[in-house]
Protein backbone atom coordinates (compact mmCIF):
# COMPACT_ATOMS: atom_id res chain seq x y z
CA UNK A 1 0.00 0.00 0.00
CA UNK A 2 2.94 2.29 0.53
CA UNK A 3 4.05 4.59 -2.27
CA UNK A 4 7.61 4.73 -1.03
CA UNK A 5 10.69 3.43 -2.75
CA UNK A 6 10.94 -0.36 -3.24
CA UNK A 7 14.38 -0.38 -1.65
CA UNK A 8 14.01 -1.14 2.06
CA UNK A 9 17.56 -0.09 2.98
CA UNK A 10 19.50 2.68 1.20
CA UNK A 11 22.67 1.46 -0.50
CA UNK A 12 24.72 4.63 -0.05
CA UNK A 13 24.95 6.72 3.12
CA UNK A 14 27.90 9.12 2.73
CA UNK A 15 27.51 12.56 4.29
CA UNK A 16 28.55 16.07 3.35
CA UNK A 17 31.27 17.25 5.74
CA UNK A 18 32.44 20.66 6.90
CA UNK A 19 35.59 20.91 4.76
CA UNK A 20 37.82 19.16 2.21
CA UNK A 21 39.14 16.72 4.81
CA UNK A 22 35.78 14.96 4.81
CA UNK A 23 35.98 14.00 1.12
CA UNK A 24 32.49 15.24 0.34
CA UNK A 25 32.14 18.88 1.33
CA UNK A 26 29.74 21.66 0.42
CA UNK A 27 30.80 23.26 -2.87
CA UNK A 28 28.44 25.13 -5.22
CA UNK A 29 27.50 23.17 -8.36
CA UNK A 30 29.34 20.00 -7.31
CA UNK A 31 26.27 17.96 -6.37
CA UNK A 32 22.92 17.14 -7.96
CA UNK A 33 19.64 15.85 -6.56
CA UNK A 34 17.63 13.26 -8.49
CA UNK A 35 14.03 13.23 -7.24
CA UNK A 36 10.63 11.75 -8.04
CA UNK A 37 8.04 14.16 -6.64
CA UNK A 38 5.52 11.33 -6.36
CA UNK A 39 7.72 9.73 -3.67
CA UNK A 40 7.20 11.14 -0.16
CA UNK A 41 10.93 11.50 0.45
CA UNK A 42 11.41 13.09 -2.96
CA UNK A 43 8.70 15.62 -2.19
CA UNK A 44 10.15 16.36 1.24
CA UNK A 45 13.63 16.93 -0.20
CA UNK A 46 12.28 19.13 -3.02
CA UNK A 47 10.36 21.34 -0.56
CA UNK A 48 13.39 21.61 1.73
CA UNK A 49 15.67 22.44 -1.20
CA UNK A 50 13.28 25.19 -2.31
CA UNK A 51 12.79 26.66 1.18
CA UNK A 52 16.57 26.90 1.62
CA UNK A 53 16.98 28.69 -1.72
CA UNK A 54 19.51 26.20 -3.08
CA UNK A 55 18.49 26.19 -6.76
CA UNK A 56 21.61 28.08 -7.87
CA UNK A 57 23.95 25.97 -5.72
CA UNK A 58 22.61 22.45 -6.13
CA UNK A 59 20.51 21.60 -9.22
CA UNK A 60 17.64 19.12 -9.23
CA UNK A 61 16.75 16.55 -11.87
CA UNK A 62 13.14 15.38 -11.84
CA UNK A 63 12.44 11.72 -12.51
CA UNK A 64 9.25 10.07 -13.83
CA UNK A 65 6.49 9.72 -11.26
CA UNK A 66 6.34 5.96 -11.82
CA UNK A 67 9.74 4.19 -11.92
CA UNK A 68 10.31 3.01 -15.48
CA UNK A 69 12.70 0.08 -15.02
CA UNK A 70 11.36 -3.51 -14.78
CA UNK A 71 12.86 -3.94 -11.29
CA UNK A 72 11.08 -0.87 -9.90
CA UNK A 73 13.99 1.54 -10.30
CA UNK A 74 14.64 4.48 -12.60
CA UNK A 75 16.44 3.91 -15.90
CA UNK A 76 18.05 7.35 -15.71
CA UNK A 77 19.76 6.43 -12.43
CA UNK A 78 21.26 3.11 -13.55
CA UNK A 79 24.55 4.64 -14.83
CA UNK A 80 25.06 6.36 -11.46
CA UNK A 81 24.44 3.13 -9.55
CA UNK A 82 26.72 1.12 -11.83
CA UNK A 83 29.50 3.71 -11.49
CA UNK A 84 29.13 3.76 -7.71
CA UNK A 85 28.97 0.01 -7.03
CA UNK A 86 30.28 -2.67 -9.37
CA UNK A 87 27.42 -4.87 -10.56
CA UNK A 88 24.87 -3.22 -8.30
CA UNK A 89 22.09 -5.78 -8.07
CA UNK A 90 19.23 -3.77 -6.63
CA UNK A 91 16.93 -1.31 -8.36
CA UNK A 92 18.23 2.17 -9.14
CA UNK A 93 15.89 4.04 -6.81
CA UNK A 94 15.43 7.68 -5.87
CA UNK A 95 16.14 9.91 -4.06
CA UNK A 96 19.80 10.26 -4.98
CA UNK A 97 22.39 12.89 -4.12
CA UNK A 98 25.16 12.54 -6.71
CA UNK A 99 28.66 14.01 -7.01
CA UNK A 100 29.12 15.57 -10.45
CA UNK A 101 32.90 15.64 -10.01
CA UNK A 102 33.18 11.86 -9.78
CA UNK A 103 29.93 10.77 -11.44
CA UNK A 104 29.08 8.68 -8.39
CA UNK A 105 26.38 8.55 -5.74
CA UNK A 106 26.96 10.28 -2.43
CA UNK A 107 23.78 9.15 -0.70
CA UNK A 108 20.41 7.53 -1.19
CA UNK A 109 19.54 7.97 2.49
CA UNK A 110 16.83 10.64 2.57
CA UNK A 111 17.14 11.65 6.26
CA UNK A 112 20.88 12.22 5.82
CA UNK A 113 20.35 14.18 2.62
CA UNK A 114 17.77 16.39 4.34
CA UNK A 115 20.07 17.12 7.27
CA UNK A 116 23.01 17.94 4.99
CA UNK A 117 20.94 20.30 2.86
CA UNK A 118 19.92 22.25 5.95
CA UNK A 119 23.25 22.20 7.80
CA UNK A 120 25.96 22.20 5.15
CA UNK A 121 24.61 24.24 2.26
CA UNK A 122 22.91 26.98 4.22
CA UNK A 123 21.16 29.03 1.57
CA UNK A 124 19.09 32.13 2.21
CA UNK A 125 15.97 30.41 3.53
CA UNK A 126 14.66 29.75 7.04
CA UNK A 127 16.62 27.87 9.69
CA UNK A 128 14.82 24.53 9.53
CA UNK A 129 16.68 23.07 12.52
CA UNK A 130 16.77 25.91 15.09
CA UNK A 131 19.08 25.38 18.02
CA UNK A 132 17.40 23.34 20.74
CA UNK A 133 14.68 21.82 18.55
CA UNK A 134 16.36 18.56 17.52
CA UNK A 135 14.47 16.38 20.01
CA UNK A 136 11.18 18.05 19.15
CA UNK A 137 11.77 17.54 15.42
CA UNK A 138 12.59 13.87 15.99
CA UNK A 139 9.40 13.48 18.03
CA UNK A 140 7.28 14.83 15.18
CA UNK A 141 9.11 12.65 12.65
CA UNK A 142 8.43 9.54 14.76
CA UNK A 143 4.80 10.57 15.16
CA UNK A 144 4.49 10.93 11.38
CA UNK A 145 6.22 7.65 10.57
CA UNK A 146 4.77 5.38 13.23
CA UNK A 147 1.50 6.81 14.49
CA UNK A 148 0.21 8.32 11.24
CA UNK A 149 1.69 6.57 8.20
CA UNK A 150 2.20 3.07 9.61
CA UNK A 151 -1.12 3.20 11.48
CA UNK A 152 -3.00 4.41 8.39
CA UNK A 153 -1.54 1.53 6.41
CA UNK A 154 -2.63 -1.02 9.03
CA UNK A 155 -6.06 0.56 9.39
CA UNK A 156 -6.59 0.22 5.64
CA UNK A 157 -5.68 -3.44 5.34
CA UNK A 158 -8.61 -5.72 4.62
CA UNK A 159 -6.61 -8.89 5.25
CA UNK A 160 -5.94 -8.44 8.97
CA UNK A 161 -8.03 -8.84 12.13
CA UNK A 162 -10.65 -6.08 12.57
CA UNK A 163 -9.39 -5.48 16.09
CA UNK A 164 -5.94 -4.69 14.75
CA UNK A 165 -7.45 -2.28 12.23
CA UNK A 166 -9.49 -0.56 14.93
CA UNK A 167 -6.44 -0.18 17.18
CA UNK A 168 -4.44 1.27 14.31
CA UNK A 169 -7.18 3.79 13.54
CA UNK A 170 -7.31 4.79 17.21
CA UNK A 171 -3.54 5.40 17.20
CA UNK A 172 -3.85 7.46 14.03
CA UNK A 173 -6.67 9.60 15.43
CA UNK A 174 -4.80 10.13 18.69
CA UNK A 175 -1.75 11.38 16.78
CA UNK A 176 -3.86 13.74 14.69
CA UNK A 177 -5.51 15.00 17.86
CA UNK A 178 -2.13 15.74 19.42
CA UNK A 179 -1.08 17.73 16.36
CA UNK A 180 -4.43 19.53 16.28
CA UNK A 181 -3.84 20.58 19.88
CA UNK A 182 -0.36 21.90 19.07
CA UNK A 183 -1.80 24.11 16.34
CA UNK A 184 -4.41 25.67 18.62
CA UNK A 185 -1.89 28.13 19.99
CA UNK A 186 0.82 28.23 17.31
CA UNK A 187 1.06 28.86 13.59
CA UNK A 188 3.43 25.93 13.06
CA UNK A 189 3.80 22.55 14.72
CA UNK A 190 6.77 23.54 16.91
CA UNK A 191 5.86 27.16 17.52
CA UNK A 192 5.72 30.36 15.55
CA UNK A 193 8.25 29.61 12.82
CA UNK A 194 8.54 27.03 10.09
CA UNK A 195 10.88 24.10 10.80
CA UNK A 196 11.82 20.74 9.29
CA UNK A 197 9.02 19.22 11.39
CA UNK A 198 6.45 21.15 9.34
CA UNK A 199 7.89 19.89 6.07
CA UNK A 200 7.71 16.27 7.24
CA UNK A 201 4.21 16.69 8.68
CA UNK A 202 2.90 18.33 5.51
CA UNK A 203 4.22 15.54 3.29
CA UNK A 204 2.71 12.99 5.70
CA UNK A 205 -0.71 14.69 5.54
CA UNK A 206 -0.53 14.83 1.74
CA UNK A 207 0.09 11.07 1.68
CA UNK A 208 -2.68 10.43 4.20
CA UNK A 209 -5.24 12.23 2.03
CA UNK A 210 -4.02 11.26 -1.45
CA UNK A 211 -2.90 7.65 -0.81
CA UNK A 212 -3.91 6.03 2.49
CA UNK A 213 -7.44 7.48 2.53
CA UNK A 214 -8.33 5.28 -0.44
CA UNK A 215 -8.16 2.17 1.74
CA UNK A 216 -10.19 3.47 4.70
CA UNK A 217 -13.94 3.40 5.14
CA UNK A 218 -15.95 6.59 4.90
CA UNK A 219 -16.57 6.82 8.66
CA UNK A 220 -12.84 6.67 9.37
CA UNK A 221 -12.12 9.37 6.80
CA UNK A 222 -14.77 11.66 8.31
CA UNK A 223 -13.16 11.24 11.74
CA UNK A 224 -9.76 12.06 10.25
CA UNK A 225 -11.19 15.12 8.49
CA UNK A 226 -12.70 16.38 11.76
CA UNK A 227 -9.26 17.72 12.73
CA UNK A 228 -10.09 20.95 10.93
CA UNK A 229 -7.26 23.08 12.27
CA UNK A 230 -4.70 20.51 11.14
CA UNK A 231 -6.08 20.27 7.63
CA UNK A 232 -6.38 24.05 7.35
CA UNK A 233 -2.69 24.20 8.25
CA UNK A 234 -1.90 21.65 5.51
CA UNK A 235 -3.95 23.66 3.01
CA UNK A 236 -2.18 26.88 4.02
CA UNK A 237 1.25 25.33 3.49
CA UNK A 238 0.14 24.03 0.08
CA UNK A 239 -0.35 27.65 -0.96
CA UNK A 240 3.29 28.45 -0.12
CA UNK A 241 5.33 28.36 -3.37
CA UNK A 242 8.00 26.11 -1.88
CA UNK A 243 5.35 23.53 -1.02
CA UNK A 244 2.61 23.72 -3.64
CA UNK A 245 4.94 24.06 -6.61
CA UNK A 246 6.19 20.52 -6.09
CA UNK A 247 2.89 18.81 -5.31
CA UNK A 248 2.30 16.50 -8.28
CA UNK A 249 -1.16 15.10 -7.58
CA UNK A 250 -1.39 13.17 -10.83
CA UNK A 251 2.05 11.64 -10.29
CA UNK A 252 1.20 10.57 -6.73
CA UNK A 253 -1.98 8.90 -7.97
CA UNK A 254 -0.20 7.11 -10.81
CA UNK A 255 2.60 5.89 -8.54
CA UNK A 256 0.09 4.65 -5.98
CA UNK A 257 -1.97 2.75 -8.54
CA UNK A 258 1.19 1.23 -10.05
CA UNK A 259 2.46 -0.14 -6.71
CA UNK A 260 -0.65 -0.67 -4.58
CA UNK A 261 -2.13 -4.14 -4.17
CA UNK A 262 -4.69 -3.25 -1.50
CA UNK A 263 -8.44 -2.98 -1.95
CA UNK A 264 -10.03 0.42 -2.44
CA UNK A 265 -12.63 1.34 0.18
CA UNK A 266 -15.44 3.88 0.51
CA UNK A 267 -13.04 6.51 1.83
CA UNK A 268 -11.66 6.91 -1.69
CA UNK A 269 -14.70 9.04 -2.50
CA UNK A 270 -14.22 11.41 0.45
CA UNK A 271 -11.43 13.86 -0.27
CA UNK A 272 -10.28 15.82 2.78
CA UNK A 273 -8.43 18.74 1.15
CA UNK A 274 -9.02 20.17 -2.31
CA UNK A 275 -5.28 20.41 -2.96
CA UNK A 276 -5.67 21.35 -6.61
CA UNK A 277 -7.74 24.45 -5.87
CA UNK A 278 -4.73 26.44 -4.69
CA UNK A 279 -3.10 28.53 -7.40
CA UNK A 280 0.34 27.35 -6.32
CA UNK A 281 -0.70 23.72 -6.51
CA UNK A 282 -2.19 24.18 -9.95
CA UNK A 283 1.04 25.76 -11.11
CA UNK A 284 3.00 22.89 -9.58
CA UNK A 285 0.97 20.28 -11.38
CA UNK A 286 1.47 22.03 -14.73
CA UNK A 287 5.17 22.48 -13.95
CA UNK A 288 5.70 18.79 -13.20
CA UNK A 289 3.63 17.54 -16.11
CA UNK A 290 5.72 19.65 -18.46
CA UNK A 291 8.89 18.04 -17.16
CA UNK A 292 7.42 14.55 -17.14
CA UNK A 293 6.74 14.78 -20.86
CA UNK A 294 10.41 15.40 -21.58
CA UNK A 295 11.62 11.83 -21.04
CA UNK A 296 13.71 9.99 -18.50
CA UNK A 297 14.33 12.62 -15.88
CA UNK A 298 16.89 14.74 -17.66
CA UNK A 299 15.30 18.10 -16.95
CA UNK A 300 16.83 20.45 -14.41
CA UNK A 301 14.64 22.46 -12.08
CA UNK A 302 15.71 26.04 -11.51
CA UNK A 303 13.65 28.61 -9.65
C-alpha positions in Angstrom: 0.0 0.0 0.0 2.9 2.3 0.5 4.1 4.6 -2.3 7.6 4.7 -1.0 10.7 3.4 -2.8 10.9 -0.4 -3.2 14.4 -0.4 -1.6 14.0 -1.1 2.1 17.6 -0.1 3.0 19.5 2.7 1.2 22.7 1.5 -0.5 24.7 4.6 -0.1 25.0 6.7 3.1 27.9 9.1 2.7 27.5 12.6 4.3 28.5 16.1 3.4 31.3 17.2 5.7 32.4 20.7 6.9 35.6 20.9 4.8 37.8 19.2 2.2 39.1 16.7 4.8 35.8 15.0 4.8 36.0 14.0 1.1 32.5 15.2 0.3 32.1 18.9 1.3 29.7 21.7 0.4 30.8 23.3 -2.9 28.4 25.1 -5.2 27.5 23.2 -8.4 29.3 20.0 -7.3 26.3 18.0 -6.4 22.9 17.1 -8.0 19.6 15.8 -6.6 17.6 13.3 -8.5 14.0 13.2 -7.2 10.6 11.7 -8.0 8.0 14.2 -6.6 5.5 11.3 -6.4 7.7 9.7 -3.7 7.2 11.1 -0.2 10.9 11.5 0.5 11.4 13.1 -3.0 8.7 15.6 -2.2 10.2 16.4 1.2 13.6 16.9 -0.2 12.3 19.1 -3.0 10.4 21.3 -0.6 13.4 21.6 1.7 15.7 22.4 -1.2 13.3 25.2 -2.3 12.8 26.7 1.2 16.6 26.9 1.6 17.0 28.7 -1.7 19.5 26.2 -3.1 18.5 26.2 -6.8 21.6 28.1 -7.9 24.0 26.0 -5.7 22.6 22.4 -6.1 20.5 21.6 -9.2 17.6 19.1 -9.2 16.8 16.6 -11.9 13.1 15.4 -11.8 12.4 11.7 -12.5 9.3 10.1 -13.8 6.5 9.7 -11.3 6.3 6.0 -11.8 9.7 4.2 -11.9 10.3 3.0 -15.5 12.7 0.1 -15.0 11.4 -3.5 -14.8 12.9 -3.9 -11.3 11.1 -0.9 -9.9 14.0 1.5 -10.3 14.6 4.5 -12.6 16.4 3.9 -15.9 18.0 7.4 -15.7 19.8 6.4 -12.4 21.3 3.1 -13.6 24.5 4.6 -14.8 25.1 6.4 -11.5 24.4 3.1 -9.5 26.7 1.1 -11.8 29.5 3.7 -11.5 29.1 3.8 -7.7 29.0 0.0 -7.0 30.3 -2.7 -9.4 27.4 -4.9 -10.6 24.9 -3.2 -8.3 22.1 -5.8 -8.1 19.2 -3.8 -6.6 16.9 -1.3 -8.4 18.2 2.2 -9.1 15.9 4.0 -6.8 15.4 7.7 -5.9 16.1 9.9 -4.1 19.8 10.3 -5.0 22.4 12.9 -4.1 25.2 12.5 -6.7 28.7 14.0 -7.0 29.1 15.6 -10.5 32.9 15.6 -10.0 33.2 11.9 -9.8 29.9 10.8 -11.4 29.1 8.7 -8.4 26.4 8.5 -5.7 27.0 10.3 -2.4 23.8 9.2 -0.7 20.4 7.5 -1.2 19.5 8.0 2.5 16.8 10.6 2.6 17.1 11.7 6.3 20.9 12.2 5.8 20.3 14.2 2.6 17.8 16.4 4.3 20.1 17.1 7.3 23.0 17.9 5.0 20.9 20.3 2.9 19.9 22.2 6.0 23.2 22.2 7.8 26.0 22.2 5.2 24.6 24.2 2.3 22.9 27.0 4.2 21.2 29.0 1.6 19.1 32.1 2.2 16.0 30.4 3.5 14.7 29.7 7.0 16.6 27.9 9.7 14.8 24.5 9.5 16.7 23.1 12.5 16.8 25.9 15.1 19.1 25.4 18.0 17.4 23.3 20.7 14.7 21.8 18.5 16.4 18.6 17.5 14.5 16.4 20.0 11.2 18.0 19.1 11.8 17.5 15.4 12.6 13.9 16.0 9.4 13.5 18.0 7.3 14.8 15.2 9.1 12.6 12.7 8.4 9.5 14.8 4.8 10.6 15.2 4.5 10.9 11.4 6.2 7.6 10.6 4.8 5.4 13.2 1.5 6.8 14.5 0.2 8.3 11.2 1.7 6.6 8.2 2.2 3.1 9.6 -1.1 3.2 11.5 -3.0 4.4 8.4 -1.5 1.5 6.4 -2.6 -1.0 9.0 -6.1 0.6 9.4 -6.6 0.2 5.6 -5.7 -3.4 5.3 -8.6 -5.7 4.6 -6.6 -8.9 5.2 -5.9 -8.4 9.0 -8.0 -8.8 12.1 -10.7 -6.1 12.6 -9.4 -5.5 16.1 -5.9 -4.7 14.7 -7.4 -2.3 12.2 -9.5 -0.6 14.9 -6.4 -0.2 17.2 -4.4 1.3 14.3 -7.2 3.8 13.5 -7.3 4.8 17.2 -3.5 5.4 17.2 -3.9 7.5 14.0 -6.7 9.6 15.4 -4.8 10.1 18.7 -1.8 11.4 16.8 -3.9 13.7 14.7 -5.5 15.0 17.9 -2.1 15.7 19.4 -1.1 17.7 16.4 -4.4 19.5 16.3 -3.8 20.6 19.9 -0.4 21.9 19.1 -1.8 24.1 16.3 -4.4 25.7 18.6 -1.9 28.1 20.0 0.8 28.2 17.3 1.1 28.9 13.6 3.4 25.9 13.1 3.8 22.6 14.7 6.8 23.5 16.9 5.9 27.2 17.5 5.7 30.4 15.5 8.2 29.6 12.8 8.5 27.0 10.1 10.9 24.1 10.8 11.8 20.7 9.3 9.0 19.2 11.4 6.4 21.1 9.3 7.9 19.9 6.1 7.7 16.3 7.2 4.2 16.7 8.7 2.9 18.3 5.5 4.2 15.5 3.3 2.7 13.0 5.7 -0.7 14.7 5.5 -0.5 14.8 1.7 0.1 11.1 1.7 -2.7 10.4 4.2 -5.2 12.2 2.0 -4.0 11.3 -1.4 -2.9 7.7 -0.8 -3.9 6.0 2.5 -7.4 7.5 2.5 -8.3 5.3 -0.4 -8.2 2.2 1.7 -10.2 3.5 4.7 -13.9 3.4 5.1 -16.0 6.6 4.9 -16.6 6.8 8.7 -12.8 6.7 9.4 -12.1 9.4 6.8 -14.8 11.7 8.3 -13.2 11.2 11.7 -9.8 12.1 10.2 -11.2 15.1 8.5 -12.7 16.4 11.8 -9.3 17.7 12.7 -10.1 20.9 10.9 -7.3 23.1 12.3 -4.7 20.5 11.1 -6.1 20.3 7.6 -6.4 24.1 7.3 -2.7 24.2 8.3 -1.9 21.7 5.5 -4.0 23.7 3.0 -2.2 26.9 4.0 1.2 25.3 3.5 0.1 24.0 0.1 -0.4 27.7 -1.0 3.3 28.4 -0.1 5.3 28.4 -3.4 8.0 26.1 -1.9 5.4 23.5 -1.0 2.6 23.7 -3.6 4.9 24.1 -6.6 6.2 20.5 -6.1 2.9 18.8 -5.3 2.3 16.5 -8.3 -1.2 15.1 -7.6 -1.4 13.2 -10.8 2.0 11.6 -10.3 1.2 10.6 -6.7 -2.0 8.9 -8.0 -0.2 7.1 -10.8 2.6 5.9 -8.5 0.1 4.7 -6.0 -2.0 2.7 -8.5 1.2 1.2 -10.0 2.5 -0.1 -6.7 -0.6 -0.7 -4.6 -2.1 -4.1 -4.2 -4.7 -3.2 -1.5 -8.4 -3.0 -1.9 -10.0 0.4 -2.4 -12.6 1.3 0.2 -15.4 3.9 0.5 -13.0 6.5 1.8 -11.7 6.9 -1.7 -14.7 9.0 -2.5 -14.2 11.4 0.5 -11.4 13.9 -0.3 -10.3 15.8 2.8 -8.4 18.7 1.2 -9.0 20.2 -2.3 -5.3 20.4 -3.0 -5.7 21.3 -6.6 -7.7 24.5 -5.9 -4.7 26.4 -4.7 -3.1 28.5 -7.4 0.3 27.3 -6.3 -0.7 23.7 -6.5 -2.2 24.2 -9.9 1.0 25.8 -11.1 3.0 22.9 -9.6 1.0 20.3 -11.4 1.5 22.0 -14.7 5.2 22.5 -13.9 5.7 18.8 -13.2 3.6 17.5 -16.1 5.7 19.7 -18.5 8.9 18.0 -17.2 7.4 14.5 -17.1 6.7 14.8 -20.9 10.4 15.4 -21.6 11.6 11.8 -21.0 13.7 10.0 -18.5 14.3 12.6 -15.9 16.9 14.7 -17.7 15.3 18.1 -17.0 16.8 20.4 -14.4 14.6 22.5 -12.1 15.7 26.0 -11.5 13.7 28.6 -9.6 
